[in-house]
Amino acid sequence: MDSAENLGQMAAHLGLDLLAVTLLTFGVFYPRHRRRELVPAYLALNVALFAVVSALASADGNGGLALGFGLFGVLSIVRLRSDALQHQEVAYYFITLVLGLLCGLPGLDLPVAAGLAAVLLLVMYGADHPRLFAGDRRAVITLDAVYREESALRAELARRLGEPLGWTVQEVDYVRDLMVLEVRFRQPEPSERGGEFLRTTPRRRTTRSRTPAVPHQKETV
Protein backbone atom coordinates (compact mmCIF):
# COMPACT_ATOMS: atom_id res chain seq x y z
CA MET A 1 0.00 0.00 0.00
CA ASP A 2 1.58 3.30 -1.13
CA SER A 3 1.77 6.52 0.85
CA ALA A 4 -1.08 8.21 -1.05
CA GLU A 5 -3.45 5.36 -0.23
CA ASN A 6 -2.30 5.42 3.39
CA LEU A 7 -3.00 9.15 3.62
CA GLY A 8 -6.43 8.69 2.06
CA GLN A 9 -7.32 5.94 4.50
CA MET A 10 -6.06 7.97 7.44
CA ALA A 11 -8.05 11.00 6.27
CA ALA A 12 -11.22 8.88 6.06
CA HIS A 13 -10.68 7.54 9.58
CA LEU A 14 -9.96 11.05 10.84
CA GLY A 15 -13.21 12.31 9.32
CA LEU A 16 -15.12 9.50 11.00
CA ASP A 17 -13.45 10.24 14.32
CA LEU A 18 -14.19 13.98 14.14
CA LEU A 19 -17.80 13.30 13.19
CA ALA A 20 -18.29 10.84 16.04
CA VAL A 21 -16.68 13.00 18.73
CA THR A 22 -18.56 16.08 17.50
CA LEU A 23 -21.89 14.28 17.77
CA LEU A 24 -20.94 13.00 21.21
CA THR A 25 -19.75 16.36 22.53
CA PHE A 26 -22.06 18.90 20.90
CA GLY A 27 -25.05 16.67 20.22
CA VAL A 28 -25.31 14.71 23.48
CA PHE A 29 -23.03 15.96 26.25
CA TYR A 30 -23.19 19.76 26.14
CA PRO A 31 -26.97 20.12 25.62
CA ARG A 32 -27.56 17.94 28.68
CA HIS A 33 -24.82 18.96 31.13
CA ARG A 34 -23.72 22.46 30.02
CA ARG A 35 -20.12 21.90 31.15
CA ARG A 36 -18.30 24.12 28.67
CA GLU A 37 -14.91 23.56 30.31
CA LEU A 38 -15.07 19.84 29.50
CA VAL A 39 -15.77 20.30 25.77
CA PRO A 40 -12.15 21.16 24.79
CA ALA A 41 -10.91 18.40 27.09
CA TYR A 42 -13.00 15.78 25.28
CA LEU A 43 -12.04 17.04 21.83
CA ALA A 44 -8.33 17.36 22.62
CA LEU A 45 -8.17 13.94 24.27
CA ASN A 46 -9.93 12.25 21.37
CA VAL A 47 -7.88 13.85 18.59
CA ALA A 48 -4.61 13.38 20.47
CA LEU A 49 -5.32 9.68 21.01
CA PHE A 50 -6.27 9.31 17.35
CA ALA A 51 -3.03 10.95 16.22
CA VAL A 52 -0.79 8.86 18.48
CA VAL A 53 -2.52 5.56 17.70
CA SER A 54 -2.43 6.26 13.94
CA ALA A 55 1.25 7.14 14.08
CA LEU A 56 2.16 4.06 16.12
CA ALA A 57 0.09 1.81 13.86
CA SER A 58 1.80 3.20 10.75
CA ALA A 59 5.22 2.67 12.29
CA ASP A 60 4.51 -0.75 13.75
CA GLY A 61 2.68 -2.12 10.73
CA ASN A 62 0.28 -4.56 12.36
CA GLY A 63 -1.06 -2.14 14.95
CA GLY A 64 -0.24 -4.26 17.99
CA LEU A 65 1.73 -1.52 19.70
CA ALA A 66 -0.97 1.00 18.92
CA LEU A 67 -3.62 -1.29 20.38
CA GLY A 68 -1.56 -1.69 23.56
CA PHE A 69 -1.17 2.05 23.89
CA GLY A 70 -4.87 2.61 23.35
CA LEU A 71 -5.81 0.07 25.98
CA PHE A 72 -3.41 1.74 28.40
CA GLY A 73 -5.14 5.06 27.72
CA VAL A 74 -8.55 3.51 28.29
CA LEU A 75 -7.52 1.95 31.58
CA SER A 76 -5.96 5.20 32.78
CA ILE A 77 -9.45 6.72 32.90
CA VAL A 78 -9.54 5.67 36.55
CA ARG A 79 -7.06 8.43 37.34
CA LEU A 80 -9.46 11.03 35.95
CA ARG A 81 -12.02 10.39 38.67
CA SER A 82 -12.31 13.21 41.18
CA ASP A 83 -14.94 15.04 43.20
CA ALA A 84 -15.27 17.70 40.48
CA LEU A 85 -16.36 15.10 37.89
CA GLN A 86 -19.64 13.28 37.98
CA HIS A 87 -19.90 9.65 36.96
CA GLN A 88 -21.65 10.62 33.73
CA GLU A 89 -18.74 12.86 32.76
CA VAL A 90 -16.26 10.04 33.45
CA ALA A 91 -18.34 7.87 31.11
CA TYR A 92 -18.00 10.51 28.39
CA TYR A 93 -14.24 10.47 28.92
CA PHE A 94 -14.27 6.72 28.42
CA ILE A 95 -16.34 6.91 25.21
CA THR A 96 -14.08 9.68 23.89
CA LEU A 97 -11.01 7.50 24.42
CA VAL A 98 -12.59 4.46 22.79
CA LEU A 99 -13.68 6.48 19.75
CA GLY A 100 -10.15 7.74 19.25
CA LEU A 101 -8.82 4.20 19.59
CA LEU A 102 -11.27 2.64 17.14
CA CYS A 103 -10.96 5.32 14.48
CA GLY A 104 -7.19 5.59 14.84
CA LEU A 105 -6.46 1.98 13.86
CA PRO A 106 -5.87 1.93 10.09
CA GLY A 107 -6.03 -1.86 10.01
CA LEU A 108 -9.68 -1.72 11.03
CA ASP A 109 -12.05 -1.40 8.09
CA LEU A 110 -13.87 1.90 7.87
CA PRO A 111 -17.41 0.38 7.83
CA VAL A 112 -16.59 -1.69 10.91
CA ALA A 113 -15.19 1.34 12.75
CA ALA A 114 -18.24 3.39 11.74
CA GLY A 115 -20.60 0.70 13.00
CA LEU A 116 -18.84 0.39 16.34
CA ALA A 117 -18.75 4.16 16.74
CA ALA A 118 -22.49 4.34 16.02
CA VAL A 119 -23.16 1.69 18.66
CA LEU A 120 -21.18 3.67 21.23
CA LEU A 121 -23.05 6.87 20.43
CA LEU A 122 -26.44 5.19 20.61
CA VAL A 123 -25.63 3.52 23.93
CA MET A 124 -24.43 6.80 25.43
CA TYR A 125 -27.45 8.66 24.08
CA GLY A 126 -29.83 6.20 25.72
CA ALA A 127 -27.91 5.64 28.95
CA ASP A 128 -27.67 9.37 29.71
CA HIS A 129 -31.15 10.32 28.53
CA PRO A 130 -32.87 12.88 30.79
CA ARG A 131 -36.07 10.83 30.92
CA LEU A 132 -34.25 7.79 32.29
CA PHE A 133 -34.78 7.81 36.08
CA ALA A 134 -35.76 11.47 35.84
CA GLY A 135 -36.88 11.68 39.46
CA ASP A 136 -33.73 10.23 41.02
CA ARG A 137 -31.37 12.73 42.61
CA ARG A 138 -28.14 12.76 44.61
CA ALA A 139 -27.20 15.20 47.35
CA VAL A 140 -24.72 15.63 50.17
CA ILE A 141 -26.48 16.87 53.29
CA THR A 142 -25.55 17.63 56.90
CA LEU A 143 -27.96 16.63 59.66
CA ASP A 144 -27.89 18.40 63.02
CA ALA A 145 -28.30 15.11 64.89
CA VAL A 146 -26.71 11.66 65.03
CA TYR A 147 -29.19 8.90 64.18
CA ARG A 148 -28.31 5.44 65.43
CA GLU A 149 -31.45 3.67 64.18
CA GLU A 150 -31.89 3.21 60.45
CA SER A 151 -35.66 3.67 60.62
CA ALA A 152 -35.33 7.08 62.27
CA LEU A 153 -32.70 8.16 59.77
CA ARG A 154 -34.83 7.00 56.85
CA ALA A 155 -37.84 8.91 58.19
CA GLU A 156 -35.78 12.08 58.59
CA LEU A 157 -34.37 11.83 55.06
CA ALA A 158 -37.84 11.20 53.66
CA ARG A 159 -39.15 14.26 55.49
CA ARG A 160 -36.37 16.51 54.18
CA LEU A 161 -35.71 15.22 50.66
CA GLY A 162 -38.14 12.57 49.49
CA GLU A 163 -38.07 8.80 49.26
CA PRO A 164 -34.49 7.74 50.12
CA LEU A 165 -33.08 5.10 47.80
CA GLY A 166 -29.81 4.72 49.66
CA TRP A 167 -27.18 6.70 51.50
CA THR A 168 -23.54 6.65 52.50
CA VAL A 169 -22.38 8.08 55.82
CA GLN A 170 -19.34 10.25 55.19
CA GLU A 171 -18.84 11.75 58.63
CA VAL A 172 -20.20 11.37 62.16
CA ASP A 173 -19.29 14.04 64.71
CA TYR A 174 -20.44 13.37 68.27
CA VAL A 175 -18.85 16.58 69.56
CA ARG A 176 -20.90 18.87 67.31
CA ASP A 177 -23.74 16.30 67.09
CA LEU A 178 -24.01 16.11 63.30
CA MET A 179 -23.88 13.66 60.41
CA VAL A 180 -22.76 14.18 56.81
CA LEU A 181 -24.36 11.82 54.29
CA GLU A 182 -24.42 11.29 50.54
CA VAL A 183 -28.06 10.53 49.81
CA ARG A 184 -29.67 9.07 46.70
CA PHE A 185 -33.37 9.85 46.72
CA ARG A 186 -36.43 10.11 44.51
CA GLN A 187 -37.70 13.63 44.04
CA PRO A 188 -41.28 14.16 45.29
CA GLU A 189 -44.07 14.93 42.87
CA PRO A 190 -44.84 18.63 42.39
CA SER A 191 -47.98 20.03 43.93
CA GLU A 192 -50.92 21.24 41.91
CA ARG A 193 -50.40 24.87 42.89
CA GLY A 194 -47.77 26.66 40.87
CA GLY A 195 -45.65 23.56 40.34
CA GLU A 196 -44.03 23.97 43.77
CA PHE A 197 -43.03 20.98 45.82
CA LEU A 198 -45.09 20.19 48.87
CA ARG A 199 -43.48 21.33 52.09
CA THR A 200 -42.93 18.52 54.53
CA THR A 201 -42.59 20.82 57.55
CA PRO A 202 -45.16 23.49 58.41
CA ARG A 203 -44.06 27.06 58.70
CA ARG A 204 -43.88 28.46 62.18
CA ARG A 205 -46.12 31.41 62.81
CA THR A 206 -44.69 34.27 64.74
CA THR A 207 -47.04 36.37 66.82
CA ARG A 208 -46.35 39.88 67.88
CA SER A 209 -47.65 41.34 71.07
CA ARG A 210 -50.18 44.09 70.57
CA THR A 211 -49.54 45.55 74.02
CA PRO A 212 -47.81 48.89 73.60
CA ALA A 213 -44.44 49.16 75.16
CA VAL A 214 -44.27 51.27 78.29
CA PRO A 215 -41.72 54.05 77.84
CA HIS A 216 -38.92 54.12 80.36
CA GLN A 217 -39.10 57.18 82.55
CA LYS A 218 -35.87 58.83 83.47
CA GLU A 219 -35.39 59.79 87.09
CA THR A 220 -34.18 63.25 87.79
CA VAL A 221 -32.47 64.28 90.97
C-alpha positions in Angstrom: 0.0 0.0 0.0 1.6 3.3 -1.1 1.8 6.5 0.9 -1.1 8.2 -1.1 -3.4 5.4 -0.2 -2.3 5.4 3.4 -3.0 9.1 3.6 -6.4 8.7 2.1 -7.3 5.9 4.5 -6.1 8.0 7.4 -8.1 11.0 6.3 -11.2 8.9 6.1 -10.7 7.5 9.6 -10.0 11.0 10.8 -13.2 12.3 9.3 -15.1 9.5 11.0 -13.5 10.2 14.3 -14.2 14.0 14.1 -17.8 13.3 13.2 -18.3 10.8 16.0 -16.7 13.0 18.7 -18.6 16.1 17.5 -21.9 14.3 17.8 -20.9 13.0 21.2 -19.8 16.4 22.5 -22.1 18.9 20.9 -25.1 16.7 20.2 -25.3 14.7 23.5 -23.0 16.0 26.2 -23.2 19.8 26.1 -27.0 20.1 25.6 -27.6 17.9 28.7 -24.8 19.0 31.1 -23.7 22.5 30.0 -20.1 21.9 31.2 -18.3 24.1 28.7 -14.9 23.6 30.3 -15.1 19.8 29.5 -15.8 20.3 25.8 -12.1 21.2 24.8 -10.9 18.4 27.1 -13.0 15.8 25.3 -12.0 17.0 21.8 -8.3 17.4 22.6 -8.2 13.9 24.3 -9.9 12.2 21.4 -7.9 13.9 18.6 -4.6 13.4 20.5 -5.3 9.7 21.0 -6.3 9.3 17.3 -3.0 10.9 16.2 -0.8 8.9 18.5 -2.5 5.6 17.7 -2.4 6.3 13.9 1.3 7.1 14.1 2.2 4.1 16.1 0.1 1.8 13.9 1.8 3.2 10.8 5.2 2.7 12.3 4.5 -0.8 13.7 2.7 -2.1 10.7 0.3 -4.6 12.4 -1.1 -2.1 15.0 -0.2 -4.3 18.0 1.7 -1.5 19.7 -1.0 1.0 18.9 -3.6 -1.3 20.4 -1.6 -1.7 23.6 -1.2 2.1 23.9 -4.9 2.6 23.3 -5.8 0.1 26.0 -3.4 1.7 28.4 -5.1 5.1 27.7 -8.5 3.5 28.3 -7.5 1.9 31.6 -6.0 5.2 32.8 -9.5 6.7 32.9 -9.5 5.7 36.6 -7.1 8.4 37.3 -9.5 11.0 36.0 -12.0 10.4 38.7 -12.3 13.2 41.2 -14.9 15.0 43.2 -15.3 17.7 40.5 -16.4 15.1 37.9 -19.6 13.3 38.0 -19.9 9.6 37.0 -21.7 10.6 33.7 -18.7 12.9 32.8 -16.3 10.0 33.4 -18.3 7.9 31.1 -18.0 10.5 28.4 -14.2 10.5 28.9 -14.3 6.7 28.4 -16.3 6.9 25.2 -14.1 9.7 23.9 -11.0 7.5 24.4 -12.6 4.5 22.8 -13.7 6.5 19.8 -10.2 7.7 19.2 -8.8 4.2 19.6 -11.3 2.6 17.1 -11.0 5.3 14.5 -7.2 5.6 14.8 -6.5 2.0 13.9 -5.9 1.9 10.1 -6.0 -1.9 10.0 -9.7 -1.7 11.0 -12.0 -1.4 8.1 -13.9 1.9 7.9 -17.4 0.4 7.8 -16.6 -1.7 10.9 -15.2 1.3 12.7 -18.2 3.4 11.7 -20.6 0.7 13.0 -18.8 0.4 16.3 -18.8 4.2 16.7 -22.5 4.3 16.0 -23.2 1.7 18.7 -21.2 3.7 21.2 -23.0 6.9 20.4 -26.4 5.2 20.6 -25.6 3.5 23.9 -24.4 6.8 25.4 -27.4 8.7 24.1 -29.8 6.2 25.7 -27.9 5.6 28.9 -27.7 9.4 29.7 -31.2 10.3 28.5 -32.9 12.9 30.8 -36.1 10.8 30.9 -34.3 7.8 32.3 -34.8 7.8 36.1 -35.8 11.5 35.8 -36.9 11.7 39.5 -33.7 10.2 41.0 -31.4 12.7 42.6 -28.1 12.8 44.6 -27.2 15.2 47.3 -24.7 15.6 50.2 -26.5 16.9 53.3 -25.6 17.6 56.9 -28.0 16.6 59.7 -27.9 18.4 63.0 -28.3 15.1 64.9 -26.7 11.7 65.0 -29.2 8.9 64.2 -28.3 5.4 65.4 -31.4 3.7 64.2 -31.9 3.2 60.4 -35.7 3.7 60.6 -35.3 7.1 62.3 -32.7 8.2 59.8 -34.8 7.0 56.9 -37.8 8.9 58.2 -35.8 12.1 58.6 -34.4 11.8 55.1 -37.8 11.2 53.7 -39.2 14.3 55.5 -36.4 16.5 54.2 -35.7 15.2 50.7 -38.1 12.6 49.5 -38.1 8.8 49.3 -34.5 7.7 50.1 -33.1 5.1 47.8 -29.8 4.7 49.7 -27.2 6.7 51.5 -23.5 6.6 52.5 -22.4 8.1 55.8 -19.3 10.3 55.2 -18.8 11.8 58.6 -20.2 11.4 62.2 -19.3 14.0 64.7 -20.4 13.4 68.3 -18.9 16.6 69.6 -20.9 18.9 67.3 -23.7 16.3 67.1 -24.0 16.1 63.3 -23.9 13.7 60.4 -22.8 14.2 56.8 -24.4 11.8 54.3 -24.4 11.3 50.5 -28.1 10.5 49.8 -29.7 9.1 46.7 -33.4 9.9 46.7 -36.4 10.1 44.5 -37.7 13.6 44.0 -41.3 14.2 45.3 -44.1 14.9 42.9 -44.8 18.6 42.4 -48.0 20.0 43.9 -50.9 21.2 41.9 -50.4 24.9 42.9 -47.8 26.7 40.9 -45.6 23.6 40.3 -44.0 24.0 43.8 -43.0 21.0 45.8 -45.1 20.2 48.9 -43.5 21.3 52.1 -42.9 18.5 54.5 -42.6 20.8 57.5 -45.2 23.5 58.4 -44.1 27.1 58.7 -43.9 28.5 62.2 -46.1 31.4 62.8 -44.7 34.3 64.7 -47.0 36.4 66.8 -46.4 39.9 67.9 -47.6 41.3 71.1 -50.2 44.1 70.6 -49.5 45.6 74.0 -47.8 48.9 73.6 -44.4 49.2 75.2 -44.3 51.3 78.3 -41.7 54.1 77.8 -38.9 54.1 80.4 -39.1 57.2 82.6 -35.9 58.8 83.5 -35.4 59.8 87.1 -34.2 63.3 87.8 -32.5 64.3 91.0 
